[in-house]
Amino acid sequence: MTTQLPAPQVSPPEFLQLAGHPLRWRLLEELARSDRIVHELTELVGEPQNLVSYHLGKLRAGRLVSARRSSADRRDTYYGLELGRIGRLMSAAGGALHPALRLAPPPSPLRAAADPVKVLFLCTGNSARSQMAEALARARSGGAIAAFSAGSHPRPIHANASRVMREDYSLDLAGHTSKPLQDFTHQDFDWVISLCDRVREVCPEFPGEPETTHWSLANPVTGEADDVTYPLFQATAAELDARIGFLLAVLADRTAARASPGDTHDRPQ
């Protein structure tokens, strides 16, 4: 008779131990919706600042959360999720338990629609970040998003924004113009996404209660020569492309939920 030896003791993946703490999971949930500063997170989770800062430090050490000094108020720091890394770690954690539990990227059911989702991207100058976001959202959604952009203090579109869209994404900004934020304040949008810490501070309320989200991105326009700053534009475009990909996943999930309103089994709340 063969004696079966007990399975060796194996610790859960570090990601599960880090993200599984109830408060840390709440922080991840809030940051999945929008980049935030500490005092906003303390209000949202109802915990004191020292405790929130402690757990944010743990999440930063595990590289689940990133931090960037606010360009509006240098005393503040914006925290955001490292969504790509979290996705890879979640997939690896599932695969460690069973190969069938490895996550696969969800297919996007978004299609061009007669009533597309209206998204407004905002930054200060409407010369780089918001222009690139508008172009990427339109292209990647296949017509399911009607994307617009504006700035609180519009400036001409930066040559590097046009260059990186043309060379890296085959998108042409030749027909784009910079537009003032005031031109859009009486229009209805489904989403208003600020890309600049400064414009977030002055963003007005829009009619219809759109979903508001903040993506805290550094301004690639630094005043230096175009060849010097071009890598900054490439990095900004890559981050926008990744974030818009995650936005499309959210919209696809909501589209699927609306298509089957009676089916609530296993649906994320």
C-alpha positions, 0 to 999 in steps of 0.5 A: 500500500502506497502512503501519500505524503502530505502536500508541502505548506505553500504561502499564498502569493504575496499579492493576495496577502498585500491586497487582501487586507480590508482597508487596502482593498478599499483603497484599491477600489477607490483608486480604480475609479480615479486618482486621489490625494490622501485627504480624499481617500480618508473621507472615502474610506472613513479612516484617519490619515495616518492609517491611510498613509501607512497602508498606501505606503504598503501598496506603494512598496508592493508597486500596486500604487504609484504616487506623483506630486501634484502640479496644482499644489506641490504639497499634495500627492496624487495616488493611482493604480498600477492597473497593468501590474495588478492585472498580471499579478491577479492572473499569476495568483489564479494560475498558481492555484490552478492553470484554468484560473489564469485571467484572459483579457476580456473581449470588448463588445463595444461597437459603433453606436447611434448613441455613443458614450460622450467623453470630455478630456480636459487639461490646461492648454488642450495642446497635448494630453487631452488632444492625444486622449481624444484621438486615442479614445475615438480610434480605439473605441471604433465609434463607440465613444464620441470623444472631445477635448478642451483646456482651461487656457487653450494653446496651439497643439504642440508639434510633439503631440502631433508627431507621436500620434502620427508616428506611434499610433498612425493618427492624424491631429491635423484637423484638431484645434484647441478649444476653451473649456467654457465652450463645453460647460453647458453640454451633456457628457457621460464622462468628464476626465481631467488629465491635469491637476490644475484643471481639476481644481477649476473644473465646473459642474456639468449638467446631467451629472456625468461620471467624473474621473481624474487621471493625474498625468505629468505635463510633457510640455516643459519648454525645452526643445522638441527633441528633448521632450519627445520621449516625455510625449511618448510616455504620456501617450503610452499611459493614455493608451493604457488607461483608455484601454481600461476605460473601454473595459469598464464601458464594455462591462456596463454595456453587457450589464444593460443588455441583460438586466435580469441576469445579476448572477456573479455580476460585479457590483 
